[in-house]
Amino acid sequence: MALLDHRFKLFFFADARRAALVTGIGLVFFLLWDLGGIGLDIFYRGETPIMLGIVLAPHLPLEEVFFLAFLCYLTMVLFGLVSMVLRRSARRRPGRQQVKR
């Protein structure tokens, strides 16, 4: 994903400052969403042997923060990729020619 971002300048490699801001806002939003779900007893922490065991809040493992950051990054890279493909296809598509009077 980072290679695609670098090659096509989709997100961080297009504008690192803006990308960091968007990723940070998305991460905070989803962390608040998780904390709300935990507070309402909707989300629970599962136990697996590969987890680090570091818990930031009840039912909020450290791995969740990394997952949410990855989710935000993936979403924005995909958004950039789809936008690029749509722009390129729009340029290739012949537009309507206006009749001159």
N, C-alpha and C positions, 0 to 999 in steps of 0.2 A: 504494500500500500504506500509506504514511504517512497519507494522507487517510482511508482506511478505519479505521486505528488511531485517528486523532483523532476521527472522527465517532462511532464506536461504543465508544470507550474499551476497545480490545481488549488492548493490551499495554503499551507505554510510557506511553500517556495514562491508563491505569488505575492504574498504580503504577510510576513511573519508577525508583525505587531497586531494586525487585525485578526489573524488566525488565532493568536494566543488569547485575545480578548473574547472571541466567539467561543473558543473551547472552554475558557474559564467560566463564562456565563452558563454554557450548557452543563458543565460539570457541577456548578453550584445549584442549578435548577434541579438536576437529577438527584443530587445528594439530599436536597430539601424534600424532594418527592419520596425518596427512600425513607428518610427520617419520619415523614408523615405516615407512610405505610407501616413503619415499625411501631410508631406511636398508636396507631389504630389496630395493632395486632394483625395486620394483613401480611407483612413480610417477616420471615424468620430466617435465622442463620442455619444453614445446613452444615453438617460435619463431614469432612472428607479427610483422608490421611495426607493429602498433598497441600492442605491449607497451612499458612504460616502460623496461625494461632494468634495473630495480632488483631485485636478488636478495638476499633475507634470509638464505638458506642455500642450499647446492647444490640446485638443482631446486625452489626455493621462491620464486617471484616475489612481489613486493609485491601484485600483483593478487589472488593467492590469499587473502590475509588479508581483503581487501574482499569477495571472493566468499563466504567462509565467514561473515563477519559478516552479510552480506545473507541468506544461507541460514538462519542462526539466526533472524533477525528475521522473515523470511517464514514460517518454520515456526511461530513463536509467534503471529503475527498470524492465520494460518490456523487454528491450534488455538483461539484466542480466538473467531474467527468461527464455527467449527463448534460450540463450546460454547454460544455465544449462541443459535444457531439451535436447538440441541437443547433448551435451557432454555425458549425461547419456545414450541416445539412441545409440550413437556411441559405447559406451563401451559394451552395451548388444548385439549389432549386431556382429555376428561372422565375422571376416575378412577373406580374402582369405588366404588359407594356401598355403605356397610356397612349391613346390616339391623340395626335396633335391636330388642332383645328386651325 
